[in-house]
Amino acid sequence: MLTKDELPVCPVATTVSLIGNKWKLLILRNLLAGTCRFGELRKGIPGISQKVLTDNLREMESDGLLNRTVFAEVPPRVEYSLSDLGNSMRPIIKDMEAWGKKYREMVLNDQTQ
């Protein structure tokens, strides 16, 4: 979690510091659908390495965006879900999705004309 000294003055910069890389956005996108295990997240995010996924999940947990639940089983089972704070980003991600769809349509229409 960011300390008071690390917290940017600009609210947009604060948001970008929490979800400002493509992997975190894709992790959020996948967790919006519900709880996932590590392997499910990795399969659902093409191109992400195990290390990068692990590092991003740790950062997001530390920032309070997701919950990590470890089950005392053999073999151990770990599940990830959005915290209340992470879930509060749902409208932001949905707006990004809607904007991306419109942009994609615009580009595809320009290429066919």
Contact map, one row per residue, 1 for C-alpha under 8 A:
11100000000000000000000000000000000000000000000000000000001001110000000000000000000000000000000000000000000000000
11111110000000000000000000000000000000000000000000000000000000100000000000000000000000000000000000000000000000000
11111110000000000000000000000000000000000000000000000000000000000000000000000000000000000000000000000000000000000
01111110000000000000000000000000000000000000000000000000000000000000000000000000000000000000000000000000000000000
01111110000000000000000000000000000000000000000000000000000000000000000000000000000000000000000000000000000000000
01111111000000000000000000000000000000000000000000000000000000000000000000000000000000000000000000000000000000000
01111111100001000000000000000000000000000000000000000000000000000000000000000000000000000000000000000000000000000
00000111111011000000000000000000000000000000000000000000000000000000000000000000000000000000000000000000000000000
00000011111011000000000000000000000000000000000000000000000000000000000000000000000000000000000000000000000000000
00000001111111000000000000000000000000000000000000000000000000000000000000000000000000000000000000000000000000000
00000001111111100000000000000000000000000000000000000000000000000000000000000000000000000000000000000000000000000
00000000011111110000000000000000000000000000000000000000000000000000000000000000000000000000000000000000000000000
00000001111111111000000000000000000000000000000000000000000000000000000000000000000000000000000000000000000000000
00000011111111111100000000000000000000000000000000000000000000000000000000000000000000000000000000000000000000000
00000000001111111111000000000000000000000000000000000000000000000000000000000000000000000000000000000000000000000
00000000000111111111100000000000000000000000000000000000000000000000000000000000000000000000000000000000000000000
00000000000011111111000000000000000000000000000000000000000000000000000000000000000000000000000000000000000000000
00000000000001111111000000000000000000000000000000000000000100100000000000000000000000000000000000000000000000000
00000000000000111111110110000000000000000000000000000000000000000000000000000000000000000000000000000000000000000
00000000000000111111110110000000000000000000000000000000000000000000000000000000000000000000000000000000000000000
00000000000000010011111110000000000000000000000000000000000000000000000000000000000000000000000000000000000000000
00000000000000000011111111000000000000000000000000000000000000000000000000000000000000000000000000000000000000000
00000000000000000000111111100000000000000000000100001001000000000000000000000000000000000000000000000000000000000
00000000000000000011111111110000000000000000000000000001000100000000000000000000000000000000000000000000000000000
00000000000000000011111111111000000000000000000000000000000000000000000000000000000000000000100000000000000000000
00000000000000000000011111111100000000000000100000000000000000000000000000000000000000000000000000000000000000000
00000000000000000000001111111110000000001000100000000000000000000000000000000000000000000000000000000000000000000
00000000000000000000000111111111000000000000000000000000000000000000000000000000010001000000000000000000000000000
00000000000000000000000011111111100000000000000000000000000000000000000000000000000000000000100000000000000000000
00000000000000000000000001111111110000001001000000000000000000000000000000000000000000000000000000000000000000000
00000000000000000000000000111111111100000000000000000000000000000000000000000001110000000000000000000000000000000
00000000000000000000000000011111110000000000000000000000000000000000000000000000010000100100000000000000000000000
00000000000000000000000000001111111000000000000000000000000000000000000000000000000000000000000000000000000000000
00000000000000000000000000000111111100000000000000000000000000000000000000000000110000000000000000000000000000000
00000000000000000000000000000010111110000000000000000000000000000000000000000011110000000000000000000000000000000
00000000000000000000000000000010011111011000000000000000000000000000000000000011100000000000000000000000000000000
00000000000000000000000000000000001111111000000000000000000000000000000000001111000000000000000000000000000000000
00000000000000000000000000000000000111111100000000000000000000000000000000000111000000000000000000000000000000000
00000000000000000000000000000000000011111110000000000000000000000000000000000000000000000000000000000000000000000
00000000000000000000000000000000000111111111000000000000000000000000000000000000000000000000000000000000000000000
00000000000000000000000000100100000111111111100000000000000000000000000000000000000000000000000000000000000000000
00000000000000000000000000000000000001111111110111001000000000000000000000000000000000000000000000000000000000000
00000000000000000000000000000000000000111111110000000000000000000000000000000000000000000000000000000000000000000
00000000000000000000000000000100000000011111110000000000000000000000000000000000000000000000000000000000000000000
00000000000000000000000001100000000000001111111100000000000000000000000000000000000000000000000000000000000000000
00000000000000000000000000000000000000000111111100000000000000000000000000000000000000000000000000000000000000000
00000000000000000000000000000000000000000000111110000000000000000000000000000000000000000000000000000000000000000
00000000000000000000001000000000000000000100111111011000000000000000000000000000000000000000000000000000000000000
00000000000000000000000000000000000000000100001111111000000000000000000000000000000000000000000000000000000000000
00000000000000000000000000000000000000000100000111111100000000000000000000000000000000000000000000000000000000000
00000000000000000000000000000000000000000000000011111110000000000000000000000000000000000000000000000000000000000
00000000000000000000000000000000000000000000000111111111000000000000000000000000000000000000000000000000000000000
00000000000000000000001000000000000000000100000111111111100000000000000000000000000000000000000000000000000000000
00000000000000000000000000000000000000000000000001111111110000000000000000000000000000000000000000000000000000000
00000000000000000000000000000000000000000000000000111111111000000000000000000000000000000000000000000000000000000
00000000000000000000001100000000000000000000000000011111111100000000000000000000000000000000000000000000000000000
00000000000000000000000000000000000000000000000000001111111110000100000000000000000000000000000000000000000000000
00000000000000000000000000000000000000000000000000000111111111000000000000000000000000000000000000000000000000000
10000000000000000000000000000000000000000000000000000011111111100000000000000000000000000000000000000000000000000
00000000000000000100000100000000000000000000000000000001111111111100000000000000000000000000000000000000000000000
00000000000000000000000000000000000000000000000000000000111111111111000000000000000000000000000000000000000000000
10000000000000000000000000000000000000000000000000000000011111111000000000000000000000000000000000000000000000000
11000000000000000100000000000000000000000000000000000000001111111000000000000000000000000000000000000000000000000
10000000000000000000000000000000000000000000000000000000000111111110000000000000001011000000000000000000000000000
00000000000000000000000000000000000000000000000000000000000111111110000000000000011111100000000000000000000000000
00000000000000000000000000000000000000000000000000000000100110011111000000000001111011000000000000000000000000000
00000000000000000000000000000000000000000000000000000000000010011111100000000001111000000000000000000000000000000
00000000000000000000000000000000000000000000000000000000000010000111110000000111100000000000000000000000000000000
00000000000000000000000000000000000000000000000000000000000000000011111000000111000000000000000000000000000000000
00000000000000000000000000000000000000000000000000000000000000000001111100011110000000000000000000000000000000000
00000000000000000000000000000000000000000000000000000000000000000000111110011100000000000000000000000000000000000
00000000000000000000000000000000000000000000000000000000000000000000011111011000000000000000000000000000000000000
00000000000000000000000000000000000000000000000000000000000000000000001111111000000000000000000000000000000000000
00000000000000000000000000000000000000000000000000000000000000000000000111111000000000000000000000000000000000000
00000000000000000000000000000000000000000000000000000000000000000000000011111000000000000000000000000000000000000
00000000000000000000000000000000000000000000000000000000000000000000011111111100000000000000000000000000000000000
00000000000000000000000000000000000010000000000000000000000000000000011111111110000000000000000000000000000000000
00000000000000000000000000000000000011000000000000000000000000000001111000011111000000000000000000000000000000000
00000000000000000000000000000000001111000000000000000000000000000001110000001111100000000000000000000000000000000
00000000000000000000000000000010001111000000000000000000000000000111100000000111110000000000000000000000000000000
00000000000000000000000000000010011100000000000000000000000000000111000000000011111000000000000000000000000000000
00000000000000000000000000010011011000000000000000000000000000001110000000000001111111100000000000000000000000000
00000000000000000000000000000000000000000000000000000000000000011110000000000000111111100000000000000000000000000
00000000000000000000000000000000000000000000000000000000000000001000000000000000011111110000000000000000000000000
00000000000000000000000000000000000000000000000000000000000000011100000000000000011111111000000000000000000000000
00000000000000000000000000010000000000000000000000000000000000011100000000000000011111111100000000000000000000000
00000000000000000000000000000001000000000000000000000000000000001000000000000000011111111100000000000000000000000
00000000000000000000000000000000000000000000000000000000000000000000000000000000000111111110000000000000000000000
00000000000000000000000000000000000000000000000000000000000000000000000000000000000011111111100000000000000000000
00000000000000000000000000000001000000000000000000000000000000000000000000000000000001111111110000000000000000000
00000000000000000000000000000000000000000000000000000000000000000000000000000000000000011111111000000000000000000
00000000000000000000000000000000000000000000000000000000000000000000000000000000000000001111111100000000000000000
00000000000000000000000010001000000000000000000000000000000000000000000000000000000000001111111110000000000000000
00000000000000000000000000000000000000000000000000000000000000000000000000000000000000000111111111000000000000000
00000000000000000000000000000000000000000000000000000000000000000000000000000000000000000011111111100000000000000
00000000000000000000000000000000000000000000000000000000000000000000000000000000000000000001111111110000000000000
00000000000000000000000000000000000000000000000000000000000000000000000000000000000000000000111111111000000000000
00000000000000000000000000000000000000000000000000000000000000000000000000000000000000000000011111111100000000000
00000000000000000000000000000000000000000000000000000000000000000000000000000000000000000000001111111110000000000
00000000000000000000000000000000000000000000000000000000000000000000000000000000000000000000000111111111000000000
00000000000000000000000000000000000000000000000000000000000000000000000000000000000000000000000011111111100000000
00000000000000000000000000000000000000000000000000000000000000000000000000000000000000000000000001111111110000000
00000000000000000000000000000000000000000000000000000000000000000000000000000000000000000000000000111111111000000
00000000000000000000000000000000000000000000000000000000000000000000000000000000000000000000000000011111111100000
00000000000000000000000000000000000000000000000000000000000000000000000000000000000000000000000000001111111110000
00000000000000000000000000000000000000000000000000000000000000000000000000000000000000000000000000000111111111000
00000000000000000000000000000000000000000000000000000000000000000000000000000000000000000000000000000011111111100
00000000000000000000000000000000000000000000000000000000000000000000000000000000000000000000000000000001111111110
00000000000000000000000000000000000000000000000000000000000000000000000000000000000000000000000000000000111111111
00000000000000000000000000000000000000000000000000000000000000000000000000000000000000000000000000000000011111111
00000000000000000000000000000000000000000000000000000000000000000000000000000000000000000000000000000000001111111
00000000000000000000000000000000000000000000000000000000000000000000000000000000000000000000000000000000000111111
00000000000000000000000000000000000000000000000000000000000000000000000000000000000000000000000000000000000011111
